[in-house]
Amino acid sequence: GPVSPEQQPAVIKILKDGATQEYNVLARAAAVSGLRHYTEADATETLMTACQDRSPVVRAEACRSLTAHQSP
């Protein structure tokens, strides 16, 4: 279900770590996809960083995620 406002920073941190530090490409892509639900600055910043990922799968997911929450 939806994440409570109190849980949100912890969830964003877990997704951010997964998007940037996880070795497995599909795990990074899944974390990037999860960040699409958050428009906080650190989530958006992580998606922007993921657009530079070494994997085209992660880069594509980052672009889709940024588009999904219509970040500038």
C-alpha positions, 0 to 999 in steps of 0.5 A: 500500500501507500507509504506513510509520510513518516516512512517516506524518507527511509523508503527514498533512501533505500531506493536511492541506495539501490539505484546507485550502489546495487551491482545487479542491473535489474535491481538498480532498474527496479529501484529507479522505477520505484523512485518515480513515485517520489518528487522530492529533490533527492529522488529527482537527483538520483533519477538524474544520476541514473540517466548516466548509469553504465547500463542502458536498461537503467538509463532508459528506466531513469528517463521513463521515471523522470517523465512519469512524475513530470520533473523539470 
